[in-house]
Amino acid sequence: MSQIIEHLSEISDRYEALFVDLWGCVHNGITAYPEAVAALQAYRKRGGIVVLLTNAPRSRHEVAKQLDRFGCPEDTWDNIATSGDSARTAMFTGAVGNKVYFIGTEFDLPFFEPLKLIENPVEIERVALEDAEGIVCCGPFNAHDDPDTLRPQFLYAKQKGLKLLCANPDIVVDRGETREWCAGALAQLYTEMGGESLYFGKPHSPIYDLARRRLSEIKPGIPDSAILAVGDGVKTDIAGAMGEDIDSLFISGGLAAAPTRTDRQPDPEALEMYLAEEASSPTYSIGYLR
């Protein structure tokens, strides 16, 4: 059974670095959680390194701006690895061709800004679906619409053999008290329909490779055994950590607050039942990051 702890400080001395999820752990899509910010600041003051590891379909620079708006100070973290950066790298190296059908909002358009780290990048053109060589999905056109509304487009795309690049594997997030669909829900539907979806965020390996590179920019040579992954998604954060053989801290008060009956802490029996149903084995669990 996952060990329930009261505070990050109980176990943090065992780890040189943290890979920390954002939405549901550090902020709620509107504002930062003060206790989470304080816990990460304290960890860094003791010499620990914090790499924020997020499935946001944006660059680390855009995420940093967002964190500032949410009231998360720069001394909370050392570096950022995003699903967006990992997916953009794939897009600009031709993973879905150069003519792409874009699913997302105007807010997601920075995804197409040039990526300076790639030599001779593919020139990307956004086109209508009938002219596309592939699909780039940063999220739904409307976060409150059922993913099934795109079934007709996906049927056509599957028949054309188009690959879908998923910039955010999350299925849902909670923005304050409102649950919203993410790109992962659309990619899941496309795959279920027989299409091919390409993933680059948690729980898939590319974003962990990126996170290790971002960690090595701060301090090279830290082994996986000295890294703790923190997150509220058993199918993303915890599954990814388990796949990479990295210890994990499950934040039960995020996406799983209801089934784990989390108030300040999860109900032990509810937590055990939930993790068993999800076939998930986080090393530790806590109600909220603090």
Contacts in CASP RR format, 6 or more apart in sequence:
PFRMAT RR
TARGET T0000
AUTHOR 0000-0000-0000
METHOD contacts of the structure
MODEL  1
MSQIIEHLSEISDRYEALFVDLWGCVHNGITAYPEAVAALQAYRKRGGIV
VLLTNAPRSRHEVAKQLDRFGCPEDTWDNIATSGDSARTAMFTGAVGNKV
YFIGTEFDLPFFEPLKLIENPVEIERVALEDAEGIVCCGPFNAHDDPDTL
RPQFLYAKQKGLKLLCANPDIVVDRGETREWCAGALAQLYTEMGGESLYF
GKPHSPIYDLARRRLSEIKPGIPDSAILAVGDGVKTDIAGAMGEDIDSLF
ISGGLAAAPTRTDRQPDPEALEMYLAEEASSPTYSIGYLR
1 272 0 8 1.000
1 275 0 8 1.000
2 250 0 8 1.000
2 271 0 8 1.000
2 272 0 8 1.000
2 275 0 8 1.000
2 281 0 8 1.000
2 282 0 8 1.000
2 283 0 8 1.000
2 284 0 8 1.000
2 285 0 8 1.000
3 283 0 8 1.000
3 284 0 8 1.000
3 285 0 8 1.000
4 265 0 8 1.000
4 266 0 8 1.000
4 268 0 8 1.000
4 271 0 8 1.000
4 284 0 8 1.000
4 285 0 8 1.000
4 286 0 8 1.000
5 11 0 8 1.000
5 249 0 8 1.000
5 284 0 8 1.000
5 285 0 8 1.000
5 286 0 8 1.000
6 265 0 8 1.000
6 286 0 8 1.000
7 39 0 8 1.000
7 286 0 8 1.000
7 290 0 8 1.000
8 39 0 8 1.000
8 43 0 8 1.000
8 230 0 8 1.000
8 249 0 8 1.000
8 286 0 8 1.000
8 289 0 8 1.000
8 290 0 8 1.000
9 39 0 8 1.000
9 42 0 8 1.000
9 43 0 8 1.000
11 228 0 8 1.000
11 249 0 8 1.000
11 284 0 8 1.000
12 18 0 8 1.000
12 43 0 8 1.000
12 46 0 8 1.000
12 48 0 8 1.000
12 228 0 8 1.000
13 46 0 8 1.000
14 228 0 8 1.000
15 48 0 8 1.000
15 226 0 8 1.000
15 227 0 8 1.000
15 228 0 8 1.000
15 247 0 8 1.000
16 48 0 8 1.000
16 49 0 8 1.000
16 219 0 8 1.000
16 222 0 8 1.000
16 226 0 8 1.000
16 227 0 8 1.000
17 48 0 8 1.000
17 49 0 8 1.000
17 50 0 8 1.000
17 51 0 8 1.000
17 215 0 8 1.000
17 219 0 8 1.000
17 222 0 8 1.000
17 226 0 8 1.000
17 227 0 8 1.000
17 228 0 8 1.000
18 40 0 8 1.000
18 43 0 8 1.000
18 48 0 8 1.000
18 49 0 8 1.000
18 50 0 8 1.000
18 51 0 8 1.000
18 227 0 8 1.000
18 228 0 8 1.000
18 229 0 8 1.000
18 230 0 8 1.000
19 51 0 8 1.000
19 53 0 8 1.000
19 81 0 8 1.000
19 208 0 8 1.000
19 211 0 8 1.000
19 227 0 8 1.000
19 228 0 8 1.000
19 229 0 8 1.000
19 230 0 8 1.000
19 241 0 8 1.000
19 246 0 8 1.000
20 26 0 8 1.000
20 40 0 8 1.000
20 50 0 8 1.000
20 51 0 8 1.000
20 52 0 8 1.000
20 53 0 8 1.000
20 77 0 8 1.000
20 229 0 8 1.000
20 230 0 8 1.000
20 231 0 8 1.000
20 289 0 8 1.000
21 52 0 8 1.000
21 53 0 8 1.000
21 54 0 8 1.000
21 55 0 8 1.000
21 202 0 8 1.000
21 229 0 8 1.000
21 230 0 8 1.000
21 231 0 8 1.000
21 232 0 8 1.000
21 233 0 8 1.000
21 236 0 8 1.000
21 237 0 8 1.000
21 251 0 8 1.000
22 52 0 8 1.000
22 54 0 8 1.000
22 56 0 8 1.000
22 63 0 8 1.000
22 67 0 8 1.000
23 29 0 8 1.000
23 54 0 8 1.000
23 56 0 8 1.000
23 170 0 8 1.000
23 173 0 8 1.000
23 174 0 8 1.000
23 232 0 8 1.000
24 33 0 8 1.000
24 173 0 8 1.000
24 174 0 8 1.000
24 231 0 8 1.000
24 232 0 8 1.000
24 251 0 8 1.000
24 253 0 8 1.000
24 254 0 8 1.000
24 255 0 8 1.000
25 33 0 8 1.000
25 36 0 8 1.000
25 230 0 8 1.000
25 231 0 8 1.000
25 232 0 8 1.000
25 251 0 8 1.000
25 254 0 8 1.000
25 289 0 8 1.000
26 32 0 8 1.000
26 33 0 8 1.000
26 36 0 8 1.000
26 37 0 8 1.000
26 40 0 8 1.000
26 52 0 8 1.000
26 67 0 8 1.000
26 72 0 8 1.000
26 76 0 8 1.000
26 289 0 8 1.000
27 33 0 8 1.000
27 36 0 8 1.000
27 67 0 8 1.000
27 70 0 8 1.000
27 72 0 8 1.000
28 174 0 8 1.000
28 175 0 8 1.000
28 176 0 8 1.000
29 70 0 8 1.000
29 173 0 8 1.000
29 174 0 8 1.000
29 175 0 8 1.000
29 176 0 8 1.000
30 70 0 8 1.000
30 175 0 8 1.000
30 176 0 8 1.000
31 70 0 8 1.000
31 71 0 8 1.000
32 67 0 8 1.000
32 70 0 8 1.000
32 71 0 8 1.000
32 72 0 8 1.000
33 288 0 8 1.000
33 289 0 8 1.000
35 288 0 8 1.000
35 289 0 8 1.000
35 290 0 8 1.000
36 288 0 8 1.000
36 289 0 8 1.000
36 290 0 8 1.000
37 71 0 8 1.000
37 72 0 8 1.000
37 73 0 8 1.000
37 76 0 8 1.000
38 290 0 8 1.000
39 289 0 8 1.000
39 290 0 8 1.000
40 50 0 8 1.000
40 76 0 8 1.000
40 77 0 8 1.000
40 289 0 8 1.000
41 73 0 8 1.000
41 75 0 8 1.000
41 76 0 8 1.000
43 50 0 8 1.000
44 50 0 8 1.000
44 75 0 8 1.000
44 76 0 8 1.000
44 77 0 8 1.000
44 78 0 8 1.000
49 78 0 8 1.000
49 79 0 8 1.000
49 215 0 8 1.000
49 218 0 8 1.000
49 219 0 8 1.000
49 222 0 8 1.000
50 76 0 8 1.000
50 77 0 8 1.000
50 78 0 8 1.000
50 79 0 8 1.000
51 77 0 8 1.000
51 78 0 8 1.000
51 79 0 8 1.000
51 80 0 8 1.000
51 81 0 8 1.000
51 211 0 8 1.000
51 214 0 8 1.000
51 215 0 8 1.000
51 218 0 8 1.000
52 63 0 8 1.000
52 67 0 8 1.000
52 77 0 8 1.000
52 79 0 8 1.000
52 80 0 8 1.000
52 81 0 8 1.000
53 81 0 8 1.000
53 202 0 8 1.000
53 207 0 8 1.000
53 208 0 8 1.000
53 211 0 8 1.000
53 229 0 8 1.000
53 237 0 8 1.000
54 63 0 8 1.000
54 80 0 8 1.000
54 81 0 8 1.000
54 82 0 8 1.000
54 83 0 8 1.000
55 82 0 8 1.000
55 83 0 8 1.000
55 168 0 8 1.000
55 169 0 8 1.000
55 170 0 8 1.000
55 182 0 8 1.000
55 201 0 8 1.000
55 202 0 8 1.000
55 207 0 8 1.000
55 236 0 8 1.000
56 62 0 8 1.000
56 63 0 8 1.000
56 66 0 8 1.000
56 82 0 8 1.000
56 83 0 8 1.000
56 84 0 8 1.000
56 168 0 8 1.000
57 82 0 8 1.000
57 83 0 8 1.000
57 84 0 8 1.000
57 87 0 8 1.000
57 108 0 8 1.000
57 111 0 8 1.000
57 138 0 8 1.000
57 139 0 8 1.000
57 167 0 8 1.000
57 168 0 8 1.000
57 183 0 8 1.000
58 66 0 8 1.000
58 82 0 8 1.000
58 84 0 8 1.000
58 108 0 8 1.000
58 110 0 8 1.000
58 111 0 8 1.000
59 82 0 8 1.000
59 84 0 8 1.000
59 85 0 8 1.000
59 88 0 8 1.000
59 110 0 8 1.000
59 111 0 8 1.000
59 113 0 8 1.000
60 79 0 8 1.000
60 80 0 8 1.000
60 81 0 8 1.000
60 82 0 8 1.000
60 85 0 8 1.000
60 214 0 8 1.000
62 110 0 8 1.000
63 80 0 8 1.000
63 82 0 8 1.000
64 74 0 8 1.000
64 80 0 8 1.000
67 76 0 8 1.000
67 77 0 8 1.000
68 74 0 8 1.000
78 218 0 8 1.000
79 214 0 8 1.000
79 215 0 8 1.000
79 217 0 8 1.000
79 218 0 8 1.000
80 214 0 8 1.000
81 207 0 8 1.000
81 210 0 8 1.000
81 211 0 8 1.000
81 213 0 8 1.000
81 214 0 8 1.000
82 207 0 8 1.000
83 167 0 8 1.000
83 168 0 8 1.000
83 169 0 8 1.000
83 200 0 8 1.000
83 201 0 8 1.000
83 202 0 8 1.000
83 207 0 8 1.000
84 111 0 8 1.000
84 167 0 8 1.000
84 168 0 8 1.000
84 200 0 8 1.000
84 201 0 8 1.000
85 210 0 8 1.000
86 200 0 8 1.000
86 201 0 8 1.000
86 206 0 8 1.000
86 207 0 8 1.000
86 210 0 8 1.000
87 111 0 8 1.000
87 165 0 8 1.000
87 166 0 8 1.000
87 167 0 8 1.000
87 200 0 8 1.000
87 201 0 8 1.000
88 111 0 8 1.000
88 115 0 8 1.000
88 167 0 8 1.000
89 115 0 8 1.000
89 117 0 8 1.000
89 118 0 8 1.000
89 200 0 8 1.000
90 96 0 8 1.000
90 165 0 8 1.000
90 198 0 8 1.000
90 200 0 8 1.000
90 206 0 8 1.000
91 100 0 8 1.000
91 111 0 8 1.000
91 122 0 8 1.000
91 124 0 8 1.000
91 136 0 8 1.000
91 165 0 8 1.000
92 114 0 8 1.000
92 115 0 8 1.000
92 118 0 8 1.000
92 121 0 8 1.000
92 122 0 8 1.000
92 124 0 8 1.000
93 118 0 8 1.000
93 121 0 8 1.000
93 122 0 8 1.000
94 122 0 8 1.000
95 163 0 8 1.000
95 165 0 8 1.000
95 198 0 8 1.000
96 133 0 8 1.000
96 134 0 8 1.000
96 135 0 8 1.000
96 136 0 8 1.000
96 162 0 8 1.000
96 163 0 8 1.000
96 164 0 8 1.000
96 165 0 8 1.000
96 198 0 8 1.000
97 122 0 8 1.000
97 133 0 8 1.000
97 134 0 8 1.000
98 122 0 8 1.000
98 123 0 8 1.000
98 124 0 8 1.000
98 125 0 8 1.000
98 133 0 8 1.000
99 125 0 8 1.000
99 127 0 8 1.000
99 131 0 8 1.000
99 132 0 8 1.000
99 133 0 8 1.000
99 134 0 8 1.000
100 124 0 8 1.000
100 125 0 8 1.000
100 126 0 8 1.000
100 127 0 8 1.000
100 132 0 8 1.000
100 133 0 8 1.000
100 134 0 8 1.000
100 135 0 8 1.000
100 136 0 8 1.000
100 165 0 8 1.000
101 126 0 8 1.000
101 127 0 8 1.000
101 128 0 8 1.000
101 129 0 8 1.000
101 132 0 8 1.000
101 134 0 8 1.000
101 135 0 8 1.000
101 136 0 8 1.000
101 153 0 8 1.000
101 157 0 8 1.000
101 162 0 8 1.000
102 112 0 8 1.000
102 126 0 8 1.000
102 135 0 8 1.000
102 136 0 8 1.000
102 137 0 8 1.000
102 138 0 8 1.000
103 135 0 8 1.000
103 136 0 8 1.000
103 137 0 8 1.000
103 138 0 8 1.000
103 139 0 8 1.000
103 140 0 8 1.000
103 141 0 8 1.000
103 150 0 8 1.000
103 183 0 8 1.000
103 186 0 8 1.000
104 137 0 8 1.000
104 138 0 8 1.000
104 139 0 8 1.000
104 140 0 8 1.000
104 141 0 8 1.000
104 183 0 8 1.000
105 138 0 8 1.000
105 139 0 8 1.000
105 141 0 8 1.000
108 138 0 8 1.000
108 139 0 8 1.000
108 167 0 8 1.000
111 136 0 8 1.000
111 138 0 8 1.000
111 167 0 8 1.000
112 124 0 8 1.000
112 126 0 8 1.000
114 121 0 8 1.000
115 121 0 8 1.000
129 135 0 8 1.000
129 153 0 8 1.000
129 156 0 8 1.000
129 157 0 8 1.000
130 156 0 8 1.000
132 157 0 8 1.000
132 160 0 8 1.000
132 162 0 8 1.000
133 162 0 8 1.000
134 157 0 8 1.000
134 162 0 8 1.000
134 163 0 8 1.000
134 164 0 8 1.000
134 165 0 8 1.000
135 157 0 8 1.000
135 162 0 8 1.000
135 163 0 8 1.000
135 164 0 8 1.000
135 165 0 8 1.000
135 190 0 8 1.000
136 164 0 8 1.000
136 165 0 8 1.000
136 167 0 8 1.000
137 164 0 8 1.000
137 165 0 8 1.000
137 166 0 8 1.000
137 167 0 8 1.000
137 183 0 8 1.000
137 184 0 8 1.000
137 186 0 8 1.000
137 187 0 8 1.000
138 167 0 8 1.000
138 168 0 8 1.000
138 183 0 8 1.000
139 167 0 8 1.000
139 168 0 8 1.000
139 181 0 8 1.000
139 182 0 8 1.000
139 183 0 8 1.000
139 184 0 8 1.000
139 186 0 8 1.000
140 147 0 8 1.000
140 150 0 8 1.000
140 181 0 8 1.000
140 182 0 8 1.000
140 183 0 8 1.000
140 185 0 8 1.000
140 186 0 8 1.000
143 175 0 8 1.000
143 180 0 8 1.000
143 181 0 8 1.000
143 182 0 8 1.000
144 180 0 8 1.000
144 181 0 8 1.000
145 181 0 8 1.000
146 181 0 8 1.000
147 181 0 8 1.000
147 185 0 8 1.000
147 186 0 8 1.000
147 188 0 8 1.000
147 189 0 8 1.000
148 189 0 8 1.000
150 186 0 8 1.000
150 189 0 8 1.000
151 189 0 8 1.000
151 193 0 8 1.000
154 186 0 8 1.000
154 189 0 8 1.000
154 190 0 8 1.000
154 193 0 8 1.000
154 195 0 8 1.000
155 193 0 8 1.000
157 164 0 8 1.000
157 190 0 8 1.000
157 195 0 8 1.000
158 190 0 8 1.000
158 193 0 8 1.000
158 194 0 8 1.000
158 195 0 8 1.000
161 195 0 8 1.000
161 196 0 8 1.000
162 195 0 8 1.000
163 196 0 8 1.000
163 197 0 8 1.000
163 198 0 8 1.000
164 186 0 8 1.000
164 187 0 8 1.000
164 190 0 8 1.000
164 195 0 8 1.000
164 196 0 8 1.000
164 197 0 8 1.000
164 198 0 8 1.000
165 197 0 8 1.000
165 198 0 8 1.000
165 200 0 8 1.000
166 183 0 8 1.000
166 184 0 8 1.000
166 186 0 8 1.000
166 187 0 8 1.000
166 197 0 8 1.000
166 198 0 8 1.000
166 199 0 8 1.000
166 200 0 8 1.000
167 183 0 8 1.000
167 200 0 8 1.000
168 182 0 8 1.000
168 183 0 8 1.000
168 184 0 8 1.000
168 201 0 8 1.000
169 182 0 8 1.000
169 183 0 8 1.000
169 184 0 8 1.000
169 187 0 8 1.000
169 199 0 8 1.000
169 200 0 8 1.000
169 201 0 8 1.000
169 202 0 8 1.000
169 203 0 8 1.000
169 204 0 8 1.000
169 236 0 8 1.000
170 182 0 8 1.000
170 183 0 8 1.000
170 184 0 8 1.000
170 236 0 8 1.000
171 181 0 8 1.000
171 182 0 8 1.000
171 184 0 8 1.000
171 185 0 8 1.000
171 188 0 8 1.000
171 235 0 8 1.000
172 179 0 8 1.000
172 180 0 8 1.000
172 181 0 8 1.000
172 182 0 8 1.000
172 185 0 8 1.000
172 255 0 8 1.000
173 179 0 8 1.000
173 180 0 8 1.000
173 182 0 8 1.000
173 255 0 8 1.000
174 180 0 8 1.000
174 254 0 8 1.000
174 255 0 8 1.000
187 197 0 8 1.000
187 199 0 8 1.000
188 197 0 8 1.000
190 196 0 8 1.000
190 197 0 8 1.000
191 197 0 8 1.000
200 206 0 8 1.000
200 207 0 8 1.000
201 207 0 8 1.000
201 236 0 8 1.000
202 208 0 8 1.000
202 236 0 8 1.000
202 237 0 8 1.000
202 239 0 8 1.000
202 240 0 8 1.000
203 235 0 8 1.000
203 236 0 8 1.000
203 237 0 8 1.000
203 239 0 8 1.000
203 240 0 8 1.000
203 243 0 8 1.000
204 240 0 8 1.000
205 244 0 8 1.000
208 240 0 8 1.000
208 244 0 8 1.000
208 246 0 8 1.000
215 222 0 8 1.000
215 227 0 8 1.000
216 222 0 8 1.000
224 244 0 8 1.000
224 245 0 8 1.000
224 246 0 8 1.000
225 247 0 8 1.000
227 246 0 8 1.000
227 247 0 8 1.000
228 246 0 8 1.000
228 247 0 8 1.000
228 248 0 8 1.000
228 249 0 8 1.000
228 283 0 8 1.000
229 237 0 8 1.000
229 238 0 8 1.000
229 240 0 8 1.000
229 241 0 8 1.000
229 244 0 8 1.000
229 246 0 8 1.000
229 247 0 8 1.000
229 248 0 8 1.000
229 249 0 8 1.000
230 237 0 8 1.000
230 248 0 8 1.000
230 249 0 8 1.000
230 251 0 8 1.000
230 289 0 8 1.000
231 237 0 8 1.000
231 238 0 8 1.000
231 248 0 8 1.000
231 249 0 8 1.000
231 250 0 8 1.000
231 251 0 8 1.000
232 250 0 8 1.000
232 251 0 8 1.000
232 252 0 8 1.000
232 253 0 8 1.000
232 254 0 8 1.000
232 255 0 8 1.000
232 256 0 8 1.000
233 250 0 8 1.000
233 251 0 8 1.000
233 254 0 8 1.000
233 255 0 8 1.000
233 256 0 8 1.000
234 250 0 8 1.000
234 256 0 8 1.000
234 275 0 8 1.000
234 278 0 8 1.000
234 280 0 8 1.000
234 282 0 8 1.000
235 278 0 8 1.000
237 248 0 8 1.000
237 250 0 8 1.000
238 248 0 8 1.000
238 250 0 8 1.000
238 280 0 8 1.000
238 281 0 8 1.000
238 282 0 8 1.000
239 280 0 8 1.000
240 246 0 8 1.000
241 247 0 8 1.000
241 248 0 8 1.000
241 282 0 8 1.000
242 248 0 8 1.000
242 280 0 8 1.000
242 281 0 8 1.000
247 283 0 8 1.000
247 284 0 8 1.000
248 282 0 8 1.000
248 283 0 8 1.000
248 284 0 8 1.000
249 282 0 8 1.000
249 283 0 8 1.000
249 284 0 8 1.000
249 285 0 8 1.000
249 286 0 8 1.000
249 289 0 8 1.000
250 275 0 8 1.000
250 280 0 8 1.000
250 282 0 8 1.000
250 284 0 8 1.000
250 285 0 8 1.000
250 286 0 8 1.000
251 286 0 8 1.000
251 287 0 8 1.000
251 288 0 8 1.000
251 289 0 8 1.000
252 260 0 8 1.000
252 262 0 8 1.000
252 265 0 8 1.000
252 266 0 8 1.000
252 271 0 8 1.000
252 274 0 8 1.000
252 285 0 8 1.000
252 286 0 8 1.000
252 287 0 8 1.000
253 260 0 8 1.000
253 262 0 8 1.000
253 266 0 8 1.000
253 287 0 8 1.000
253 288 0 8 1.000
254 262 0 8 1.000
254 288 0 8 1.000
256 262 0 8 1.000
256 274 0 8 1.000
259 270 0 8 1.000
259 273 0 8 1.000
259 274 0 8 1.000
260 266 0 8 1.000
260 267 0 8 1.000
260 270 0 8 1.000
260 271 0 8 1.000
260 274 0 8 1.000
260 287 0 8 1.000
261 267 0 8 1.000
261 270 0 8 1.000
262 287 0 8 1.000
262 288 0 8 1.000
264 287 0 8 1.000
264 288 0 8 1.000
265 286 0 8 1.000
265 287 0 8 1.000
266 285 0 8 1.000
266 287 0 8 1.000
271 285 0 8 1.000
275 281 0 8 1.000
275 282 0 8 1.000
275 285 0 8 1.000
END
